[in-house]
């Protein structure tokens, strides 16, 4: 779950490791569920972070 939220470590390597250790079915389900929960956690972390930004700063053109 943390890998999906942080997004730094390539999840392909963890998927290959999960499949190697736990088998094709359980390893794939484990990796998929980790990606889903990580994406949800990342969404809420980014949403929480952007709620703390000064609204005047968001109005400036980039």
Secondary structure, DSSP 8 states (H G I E B T S, - for coil): -HHHHH--S-HHHHHHHHHHHH-HHHHHHHHHHHHHHHHHHHHHHHHHHHHTS-HHHHTS--
